[in-house]
Amino acid sequence: MRALMWLLLAVLVIFALRKKNQSRSTPVNPAQMRPDAADDMANSTADIETMLCCERCQVYFPASEAVMRGEKVYCCTAHADQA
């Protein structure tokens, strides 16, 4: 009886691992997704913003937060004023 229980547990673990590996390797087909999921994916890529590097501290930051002084780009007004 004990051996049967261990065998059943092993079969369940193997089944779960196979199921997990199949879901990783299966590409997502947009036609099979729910209708609003494709919109969520499109919106998430639309939110991606260009990253710029500060001339002073070399930290990358979103382009919307950039402080321009001439041709140079800074992450904040304090760094722009120091240059």
Gaussian input, Z-matrix of N, CA and C with variables (Angstrom, degrees):
# hf/3-21g

backbone

0 1
 N
 C     1     B1
 C     2     B2     1     A1
 N     3     B3     2     A2     1     D1
 C     4     B4     3     A3     2     D2
 C     5     B5     4     A4     3     D3
 N     6     B6     5     A5     4     D4
 C     7     B7     6     A6     5     D5
 C     8     B8     7     A7     6     D6
 N     9     B9     8     A8     7     D7
 C    10    B10     9     A9     8     D8
 C    11    B11    10    A10     9     D9
 N    12    B12    11    A11    10    D10
 C    13    B13    12    A12    11    D11
 C    14    B14    13    A13    12    D12
 N    15    B15    14    A14    13    D13
 C    16    B16    15    A15    14    D14
 C    17    B17    16    A16    15    D15
 N    18    B18    17    A17    16    D16
 C    19    B19    18    A18    17    D17
 C    20    B20    19    A19    18    D18
 N    21    B21    20    A20    19    D19
 C    22    B22    21    A21    20    D20
 C    23    B23    22    A22    21    D21
 N    24    B24    23    A23    22    D22
 C    25    B25    24    A24    23    D23
 C    26    B26    25    A25    24    D24
 N    27    B27    26    A26    25    D25
 C    28    B28    27    A27    26    D26
 C    29    B29    28    A28    27    D27
 N    30    B30    29    A29    28    D28
 C    31    B31    30    A30    29    D29
 C    32    B32    31    A31    30    D30
 N    33    B33    32    A32    31    D31
 C    34    B34    33    A33    32    D32
 C    35    B35    34    A34    33    D33
 N    36    B36    35    A35    34    D34
 C    37    B37    36    A36    35    D35
 C    38    B38    37    A37    36    D36
 N    39    B39    38    A38    37    D37
 C    40    B40    39    A39    38    D38
 C    41    B41    40    A40    39    D39
 N    42    B42    41    A41    40    D40
 C    43    B43    42    A42    41    D41
 C    44    B44    43    A43    42    D42
 N    45    B45    44    A44    43    D43
 C    46    B46    45    A45    44    D44
 C    47    B47    46    A46    45    D45
 N    48    B48    47    A47    46    D46
 C    49    B49    48    A48    47    D47
 C    50    B50    49    A49    48    D48
 N    51    B51    50    A50    49    D49
 C    52    B52    51    A51    50    D50
 C    53    B53    52    A52    51    D51
 N    54    B54    53    A53    52    D52
 C    55    B55    54    A54    53    D53
 C    56    B56    55    A55    54    D54
 N    57    B57    56    A56    55    D55
 C    58    B58    57    A57    56    D56
 C    59    B59    58    A58    57    D57
 N    60    B60    59    A59    58    D58
 C    61    B61    60    A60    59    D59
 C    62    B62    61    A61    60    D60
 N    63    B63    62    A62    61    D61
 C    64    B64    63    A63    62    D62
 C    65    B65    64    A64    63    D63
 N    66    B66    65    A65    64    D64
 C    67    B67    66    A66    65    D65
 C    68    B68    67    A67    66    D66
 N    69    B69    68    A68    67    D67
 C    70    B70    69    A69    68    D68
 C    71    B71    70    A70    69    D69
 N    72    B72    71    A71    70    D70
 C    73    B73    72    A72    71    D71
 C    74    B74    73    A73    72    D72
 N    75    B75    74    A74    73    D73
 C    76    B76    75    A75    74    D74
 C    77    B77    76    A76    75    D75
 N    78    B78    77    A77    76    D76
 C    79    B79    78    A78    77    D77
 C    80    B80    79    A79    78    D78
 N    81    B81    80    A80    79    D79
 C    82    B82    81    A81    80    D80
 C    83    B83    82    A82    81    D81
 N    84    B84    83    A83    82    D82
 C    85    B85    84    A84    83    D83
 C    86    B86    85    A85    84    D84
 N    87    B87    86    A86    85    D85
 C    88    B88    87    A87    86    D86
 C    89    B89    88    A88    87    D87
 N    90    B90    89    A89    88    D88
 C    91    B91    90    A90    89    D89
 C    92    B92    91    A91    90    D90
 N    93    B93    92    A92    91    D91
 C    94    B94    93    A93    92    D92
 C    95    B95    94    A94    93    D93
 N    96    B96    95    A95    94    D94
 C    97    B97    96    A96    95    D95
 C    98    B98    97    A97    96    D96
 N    99    B99    98    A98    97    D97
 C   100   B100    99    A99    98    D98
 C   101   B101   100   A100    99    D99
 N   102   B102   101   A101   100   D100
 C   103   B103   102   A102   101   D101
 C   104   B104   103   A103   102   D102
 N   105   B105   104   A104   103   D103
 C   106   B106   105   A105   104   D104
 C   107   B107   106   A106   105   D105
 N   108   B108   107   A107   106   D106
 C   109   B109   108   A108   107   D107
 C   110   B110   109   A109   108   D108
 N   111   B111   110   A110   109   D109
 C   112   B112   111   A111   110   D110
 C   113   B113   112   A112   111   D111
 N   114   B114   113   A113   112   D112
 C   115   B115   114   A114   113   D113
 C   116   B116   115   A115   114   D114
 N   117   B117   116   A116   115   D115
 C   118   B118   117   A117   116   D116
 C   119   B119   118   A118   117   D117
 N   120   B120   119   A119   118   D118
 C   121   B121   120   A120   119   D119
 C   122   B122   121   A121   120   D120
 N   123   B123   122   A122   121   D121
 C   124   B124   123   A123   122   D122
 C   125   B125   124   A124   123   D123
 N   126   B126   125   A125   124   D124
 C   127   B127   126   A126   125   D125
 C   128   B128   127   A127   126   D126
 N   129   B129   128   A128   127   D127
 C   130   B130   129   A129   128   D128
 C   131   B131   130   A130   129   D129
 N   132   B132   131   A131   130   D130
 C   133   B133   132   A132   131   D131
 C   134   B134   133   A133   132   D132
 N   135   B135   134   A134   133   D133
 C   136   B136   135   A135   134   D134
 C   137   B137   136   A136   135   D135
 N   138   B138   137   A137   136   D136
 C   139   B139   138   A138   137   D137
 C   140   B140   139   A139   138   D138
 N   141   B141   140   A140   139   D139
 C   142   B142   141   A141   140   D140
 C   143   B143   142   A142   141   D141
 N   144   B144   143   A143   142   D142
 C   145   B145   144   A144   143   D143
 C   146   B146   145   A145   144   D144
 N   147   B147   146   A146   145   D145
 C   148   B148   147   A147   146   D146
 C   149   B149   148   A148   147   D147
 N   150   B150   149   A149   148   D148
 C   151   B151   150   A150   149   D149
 C   152   B152   151   A151   150   D150
 N   153   B153   152   A152   151   D151
 C   154   B154   153   A153   152   D152
 C   155   B155   154   A154   153   D153
 N   156   B156   155   A155   154   D154
 C   157   B157   156   A156   155   D155
 C   158   B158   157   A157   156   D156
 N   159   B159   158   A158   157   D157
 C   160   B160   159   A159   158   D158
 C   161   B161   160   A160   159   D159
 N   162   B162   161   A161   160   D160
 C   163   B163   162   A162   161   D161
 C   164   B164   163   A163   162   D162
 N   165   B165   164   A164   163   D163
 C   166   B166   165   A165   164   D164
 C   167   B167   166   A166   165   D165
 N   168   B168   167   A167   166   D166
 C   169   B169   168   A168   167   D167
 C   170   B170   169   A169   168   D168
 N   171   B171   170   A170   169   D169
 C   172   B172   171   A171   170   D170
 C   173   B173   172   A172   171   D171
 N   174   B174   173   A173   172   D172
 C   175   B175   174   A174   173   D173
 C   176   B176   175   A175   174   D174
 N   177   B177   176   A176   175   D175
 C   178   B178   177   A177   176   D176
 C   179   B179   178   A178   177   D177
 N   180   B180   179   A179   178   D178
 C   181   B181   180   A180   179   D179
 C   182   B182   181   A181   180   D180
 N   183   B183   182   A182   181   D181
 C   184   B184   183   A183   182   D182
 C   185   B185   184   A184   183   D183
 N   186   B186   185   A185   184   D184
 C   187   B187   186   A186   185   D185
 C   188   B188   187   A187   186   D186
 N   189   B189   188   A188   187   D187
 C   190   B190   189   A189   188   D188
 C   191   B191   190   A190   189   D189
 N   192   B192   191   A191   190   D190
 C   193   B193   192   A192   191   D191
 C   194   B194   193   A193   192   D192
 N   195   B195   194   A194   193   D193
 C   196   B196   195   A195   194   D194
 C   197   B197   196   A196   195   D195
 N   198   B198   197   A197   196   D196
 C   199   B199   198   A198   197   D197
 C   200   B200   199   A199   198   D198
 N   201   B201   200   A200   199   D199
 C   202   B202   201   A201   200   D200
 C   203   B203   202   A202   201   D201
 N   204   B204   203   A203   202   D202
 C   205   B205   204   A204   203   D203
 C   206   B206   205   A205   204   D204
 N   207   B207   206   A206   205   D205
 C   208   B208   207   A207   206   D206
 C   209   B209   208   A208   207   D207
 N   210   B210   209   A209   208   D208
 C   211   B211   210   A210   209   D209
 C   212   B212   211   A211   210   D210
 N   213   B213   212   A212   211   D211
 C   214   B214   213   A213   212   D212
 C   215   B215   214   A214   213   D213
 N   216   B216   215   A215   214   D214
 C   217   B217   216   A216   215   D215
 C   218   B218   217   A217   216   D216
 N   219   B219   218   A218   217   D217
 C   220   B220   219   A219   218   D218
 C   221   B221   220   A220   219   D219
 N   222   B222   221   A221   220   D220
 C   223   B223   222   A222   221   D221
 C   224   B224   223   A223   222   D222
 N   225   B225   224   A224   223   D223
 C   226   B226   225   A225   224   D224
 C   227   B227   226   A226   225   D225
 N   228   B228   227   A227   226   D226
 C   229   B229   228   A228   227   D227
 C   230   B230   229   A229   228   D228
 N   231   B231   230   A230   229   D229
 C   232   B232   231   A231   230   D230
 C   233   B233   232   A232   231   D231
 N   234   B234   233   A233   232   D232
 C   235   B235   234   A234   233   D233
 C   236   B236   235   A235   234   D234
 N   237   B237   236   A236   235   D235
 C   238   B238   237   A237   236   D236
 C   239   B239   238   A238   237   D237
 N   240   B240   239   A239   238   D238
 C   241   B241   240   A240   239   D239
 C   242   B242   241   A241   240   D240
 N   243   B243   242   A242   241   D241
 C   244   B244   243   A243   242   D242
 C   245   B245   244   A244   243   D243
 N   246   B246   245   A245   244   D244
 C   247   B247   246   A246   245   D245
 C   248   B248   247   A247   246   D246

   B1=1.4511
   B2=1.5318
   B3=1.3217
   B4=1.4551
   B5=1.5276
   B6=1.3313
   B7=1.4600
   B8=1.5307
   B9=1.3123
   B10=1.4588
   B11=1.5339
   B12=1.3176
   B13=1.4627
   B14=1.5337
   B15=1.3338
   B16=1.4590
   B17=1.5339
   B18=1.3195
   B19=1.4541
   B20=1.5318
   B21=1.3151
   B22=1.4580
   B23=1.5300
   B24=1.3120
   B25=1.4668
   B26=1.5256
   B27=1.3349
   B28=1.4626
   B29=1.5273
   B30=1.3145
   B31=1.4613
   B32=1.5273
   B33=1.3046
   B34=1.4661
   B35=1.5270
   B36=1.3236
   B37=1.4699
   B38=1.5253
   B39=1.3330
   B40=1.4649
   B41=1.5292
   B42=1.3123
   B43=1.4583
   B44=1.5348
   B45=1.3132
   B46=1.4621
   B47=1.5245
   B48=1.3321
   B49=1.4646
   B50=1.5282
   B51=1.3209
   B52=1.4644
   B53=1.5186
   B54=1.2958
   B55=1.4636
   B56=1.5309
   B57=1.3218
   B58=1.4615
   B59=1.5318
   B60=1.3204
   B61=1.4624
   B62=1.5162
   B63=1.3219
   B64=1.4562
   B65=1.5196
   B66=1.3082
   B67=1.4641
   B68=1.5196
   B69=1.3253
   B70=1.4667
   B71=1.5173
   B72=1.3225
   B73=1.4558
   B74=1.5207
   B75=1.3123
   B76=1.4491
   B77=1.5267
   B78=1.3486
   B79=1.4686
   B80=1.5286
   B81=1.3118
   B82=1.4592
   B83=1.5146
   B84=1.3070
   B85=1.4588
   B86=1.5240
   B87=1.3274
   B88=1.4642
   B89=1.5268
   B90=1.3406
   B91=1.4596
   B92=1.5285
   B93=1.3453
   B94=1.4477
   B95=1.5210
   B96=1.3102
   B97=1.4604
   B98=1.5227
   B99=1.3122
   B100=1.4557
   B101=1.5280
   B102=1.3113
   B103=1.4701
   B104=1.5218
   B105=1.3126
   B106=1.4624
   B107=1.5191
   B108=1.3326
   B109=1.4583
   B110=1.5235
   B111=1.3148
   B112=1.4629
   B113=1.5306
   B114=1.3252
   B115=1.4619
   B116=1.5168
   B117=1.3452
   B118=1.4639
   B119=1.5194
   B120=1.3411
   B121=1.4627
   B122=1.5189
   B123=1.3248
   B124=1.4590
   B125=1.5176
   B126=1.3287
   B127=1.4557
   B128=1.5171
   B129=1.3204
   B130=1.4545
   B131=1.5227
   B132=1.3300
   B133=1.4559
   B134=1.5189
   B135=1.3367
   B136=1.4568
   B137=1.5274
   B138=1.3238
   B139=1.4539
   B140=1.5305
   B141=1.3118
   B142=1.4598
   B143=1.5178
   B144=1.3219
   B145=1.4571
   B146=1.5195
   B147=1.3088
   B148=1.4534
   B149=1.5225
   B150=1.3212
   B151=1.4547
   B152=1.5257
   B153=1.3122
   B154=1.4556
   B155=1.5206
   B156=1.3205
   B157=1.4575
   B158=1.5305
   B159=1.3125
   B160=1.4623
   B161=1.5266
   B162=1.3406
   B163=1.4631
   B164=1.5297
   B165=1.3107
   B166=1.4760
   B167=1.5256
   B168=1.3372
   B169=1.4743
   B170=1.5270
   B171=1.3241
   B172=1.4691
   B173=1.5274
   B174=1.3341
   B175=1.4610
   B176=1.5176
   B177=1.3341
   B178=1.4620
   B179=1.5178
   B180=1.3380
   B181=1.4632
   B182=1.5205
   B183=1.3430
   B184=1.4683
   B185=1.5290
   B186=1.3038
   B187=1.4663
   B188=1.5265
   B189=1.3201
   B190=1.4647
   B191=1.5267
   B192=1.3361
   B193=1.4554
   B194=1.5332
   B195=1.3141
   B196=1.4617
   B197=1.5268
   B198=1.3291
   B199=1.4588
   B200=1.5209
   B201=1.3321
   B202=1.4611
   B203=1.5222
   B204=1.3021
   B205=1.4690
   B206=1.5187
   B207=1.3096
   B208=1.4603
   B209=1.5202
   B210=1.3169
   B211=1.4642
   B212=1.5190
   B213=1.3181
   B214=1.4636
   B215=1.5206
   B216=1.3331
   B217=1.4604
   B218=1.5241
   B219=1.3388
   B220=1.4657
   B221=1.5244
   B222=1.3357
   B223=1.4559
   B224=1.5257
   B225=1.3267
   B226=1.4613
   B227=1.5199
   B228=1.3205
   B229=1.4596
   B230=1.5163
   B231=1.3201
   B232=1.4651
   B233=1.5320
   B234=1.3215
   B235=1.4618
   B236=1.5209
   B237=1.3143
   B238=1.4548
   B239=1.5352
   B240=1.3434
   B241=1.4560
   B242=1.5296
   B243=1.3280
   B244=1.4705
   B245=1.5333
   B246=1.2952
   B247=1.4714
   B248=1.5026
   A1=110.55
   A2=115.73
   A3=120.93
   A4=110.72
   A5=117.55
   A6=122.24
   A7=110.14
   A8=117.13
   A9=121.59
   A10=110.96
   A11=116.36
   A12=120.79
   A13=110.40
   A14=118.40
   A15=121.70
   A16=110.99
   A17=115.93
   A18=120.42
   A19=110.82
   A20=116.92
   A21=121.33
   A22=111.20
   A23=117.07
   A24=121.36
   A25=111.01
   A26=117.32
   A27=121.38
   A28=110.46
   A29=117.84
   A30=121.05
   A31=110.22
   A32=117.59
   A33=120.57
   A34=111.96
   A35=116.90
   A36=120.46
   A37=110.00
   A38=116.96
   A39=120.33
   A40=110.40
   A41=117.35
   A42=121.37
   A43=110.97
   A44=117.07
   A45=120.95
   A46=111.18
   A47=117.39
   A48=120.36
   A49=111.43
   A50=117.13
   A51=119.63
   A52=111.16
   A53=116.26
   A54=121.03
   A55=110.52
   A56=116.12
   A57=120.80
   A58=110.78
   A59=117.96
   A60=121.47
   A61=111.72
   A62=118.56
   A63=121.18
   A64=110.92
   A65=117.38
   A66=119.90
   A67=111.39
   A68=117.97
   A69=120.59
   A70=111.41
   A71=117.34
   A72=120.39
   A73=112.95
   A74=118.98
   A75=121.72
   A76=109.44
   A77=117.33
   A78=118.47
   A79=110.59
   A80=114.85
   A81=120.37
   A82=108.73
   A83=116.05
   A84=122.20
   A85=107.58
   A86=118.53
   A87=120.07
   A88=113.83
   A89=118.11
   A90=120.74
   A91=111.53
   A92=117.31
   A93=121.02
   A94=112.90
   A95=117.27
   A96=121.21
   A97=109.84
   A98=116.33
   A99=118.70
   A100=108.08
   A101=119.19
   A102=122.00
   A103=114.74
   A104=118.86
   A105=119.65
   A106=112.67
   A107=119.77
   A108=121.82
   A109=110.83
   A110=117.54
   A111=120.42
   A112=110.09
   A113=117.13
   A114=120.55
   A115=111.01
   A116=117.20
   A117=120.82
   A118=110.91
   A119=116.64
   A120=120.21
   A121=110.34
   A122=117.71
   A123=121.18
   A124=110.46
   A125=117.69
   A126=121.05
   A127=111.25
   A128=118.34
   A129=119.94
   A130=110.42
   A131=118.71
   A132=119.83
   A133=110.69
   A134=117.81
   A135=120.17
   A136=110.73
   A137=117.68
   A138=121.67
   A139=112.86
   A140=118.10
   A141=121.19
   A142=108.39
   A143=115.58
   A144=120.33
   A145=109.83
   A146=116.32
   A147=121.81
   A148=110.12
   A149=116.13
   A150=121.39
   A151=108.80
   A152=115.91
   A153=122.55
   A154=109.38
   A155=116.26
   A156=121.43
   A157=109.53
   A158=116.68
   A159=122.38
   A160=109.65
   A161=116.75
   A162=121.95
   A163=111.69
   A164=117.12
   A165=121.43
   A166=112.63
   A167=117.69
   A168=120.57
   A169=113.56
   A170=118.21
   A171=123.42
   A172=113.84
   A173=117.47
   A174=122.58
   A175=108.58
   A176=116.76
   A177=121.21
   A178=109.97
   A179=115.50
   A180=121.81
   A181=108.44
   A182=118.02
   A183=120.64
   A184=111.70
   A185=115.95
   A186=121.41
   A187=112.31
   A188=117.53
   A189=120.01
   A190=112.32
   A191=118.07
   A192=121.81
   A193=112.43
   A194=117.49
   A195=121.91
   A196=111.98
   A197=114.61
   A198=122.74
   A199=105.43
   A200=116.42
   A201=121.31
   A202=110.22
   A203=115.35
   A204=122.63
   A205=106.71
   A206=115.50
   A207=120.22
   A208=109.15
   A209=116.32
   A210=122.32
   A211=112.09
   A212=118.09
   A213=121.73
   A214=111.55
   A215=114.83
   A216=122.56
   A217=108.37
   A218=115.88
   A219=121.56
   A220=109.69
   A221=115.93
   A222=120.42
   A223=112.28
   A224=118.14
   A225=121.18
   A226=109.50
   A227=116.53
   A228=120.37
   A229=111.97
   A230=117.29
   A231=119.89
   A232=111.18
   A233=117.75
   A234=120.09
   A235=110.70
   A236=117.65
   A237=120.34
   A238=110.76
   A239=116.66
   A240=120.79
   A241=111.89
   A242=117.67
   A243=121.42
   A244=111.75
   A245=116.86
   A246=119.52
   A247=112.19
   D1=-42.17
   D2=-179.53
   D3=-65.07
   D4=-40.63
   D5=179.84
   D6=-65.34
   D7=-37.44
   D8=178.31
   D9=-63.90
   D10=-39.22
   D11=178.36
   D12=-65.44
   D13=-41.98
   D14=178.37
   D15=-65.93
   D16=-39.24
   D17=178.14
   D18=-63.96
   D19=-43.66
   D20=177.09
   D21=-61.92
   D22=-41.55
   D23=177.76
   D24=-62.90
   D25=-42.33
   D26=179.20
   D27=-64.06
   D28=-41.48
   D29=179.15
   D30=-64.17
   D31=-41.34
   D32=178.63
   D33=-64.50
   D34=-40.40
   D35=178.58
   D36=-64.98
   D37=-44.56
   D38=179.08
   D39=-62.33
   D40=-42.61
   D41=178.27
   D42=-61.40
   D43=-42.90
   D44=-179.60
   D45=-65.61
   D46=-40.98
   D47=179.23
   D48=-65.95
   D49=-40.77
   D50=177.47
   D51=-63.77
   D52=-41.96
   D53=179.06
   D54=-62.03
   D55=-41.89
   D56=179.92
   D57=-65.41
   D58=-42.34
   D59=179.41
   D60=-67.45
   D61=-34.92
   D62=177.84
   D63=-66.06
   D64=-38.95
   D65=-178.65
   D66=-69.84
   D67=-29.19
   D68=177.67
   D69=-72.49
   D70=-40.59
   D71=-173.74
   D72=-84.62
   D73=-14.43
   D74=-178.88
   D75=-80.88
   D76=118.96
   D77=178.44
   D78=-70.16
   D79=152.96
   D80=-179.81
   D81=-81.57
   D82=124.88
   D83=176.36
   D84=-98.10
   D85=115.52
   D86=-177.56
   D87=-58.02
   D88=-26.78
   D89=-179.85
   D90=-69.34
   D91=-24.87
   D92=-178.75
   D93=-92.12
   D94=-5.30
   D95=-179.34
   D96=-80.39
   D97=160.55
   D98=174.73
   D99=-67.54
   D100=151.91
   D101=-171.19
   D102=-56.35
   D103=-39.63
   D104=-177.13
   D105=-82.42
   D106=-11.37
   D107=179.54
   D108=-69.77
   D109=-36.98
   D110=177.68
   D111=-63.84
   D112=-37.17
   D113=177.06
   D114=-66.07
   D115=-38.10
   D116=177.58
   D117=-62.00
   D118=-40.85
   D119=179.26
   D120=-66.38
   D121=-40.93
   D122=179.44
   D123=-65.45
   D124=-40.23
   D125=179.58
   D126=-67.64
   D127=-35.96
   D128=-178.36
   D129=-68.63
   D130=-34.40
   D131=177.55
   D132=-77.51
   D133=-25.57
   D134=177.76
   D135=-72.37
   D136=-23.96
   D137=-179.65
   D138=-80.57
   D139=-7.56
   D140=-179.43
   D141=-68.42
   D142=133.25
   D143=-175.93
   D144=-122.67
   D145=148.75
   D146=178.33
   D147=-66.84
   D148=137.28
   D149=178.34
   D150=-101.14
   D151=138.74
   D152=178.72
   D153=-118.89
   D154=160.92
   D155=-179.24
   D156=-111.00
   D157=130.40
   D158=179.53
   D159=-69.37
   D160=135.15
   D161=179.23
   D162=-66.40
   D163=-28.76
   D164=-175.51
   D165=-86.82
   D166=-54.90
   D167=-171.90
   D168=-105.30
   D169=-4.43
   D170=178.39
   D171=62.80
   D172=23.96
   D173=177.30
   D174=-91.54
   D175=139.44
   D176=177.43
   D177=-86.57
   D178=140.36
   D179=-177.22
   D180=-149.08
   D181=161.52
   D182=-179.49
   D183=-66.08
   D184=145.86
   D185=-177.99
   D186=-62.12
   D187=-26.65
   D188=-179.79
   D189=-68.73
   D190=-18.61
   D191=-180.00
   D192=-99.51
   D193=8.10
   D194=-174.51
   D195=-70.39
   D196=143.78
   D197=172.64
   D198=-114.98
   D199=115.73
   D200=-176.83
   D201=-96.66
   D202=134.55
   D203=171.28
   D204=-132.66
   D205=101.34
   D206=-174.74
   D207=67.85
   D208=-126.01
   D209=178.74
   D210=-90.79
   D211=-9.15
   D212=-173.93
   D213=-93.11
   D214=151.20
   D215=-177.00
   D216=-117.75
   D217=134.27
   D218=179.83
   D219=-127.94
   D220=157.21
   D221=-177.78
   D222=-84.21
   D223=-19.75
   D224=-179.89
   D225=-154.47
   D226=166.76
   D227=-179.30
   D228=-68.51
   D229=-30.76
   D230=178.55
   D231=-61.84
   D232=-43.07
   D233=178.60
   D234=-70.62
   D235=-34.87
   D236=178.16
   D237=-66.25
   D238=-37.34
   D239=180.00
   D240=-72.11
   D241=-29.65
   D242=-179.62
   D243=-72.91
   D244=-23.59
   D245=-175.13
   D246=-79.94

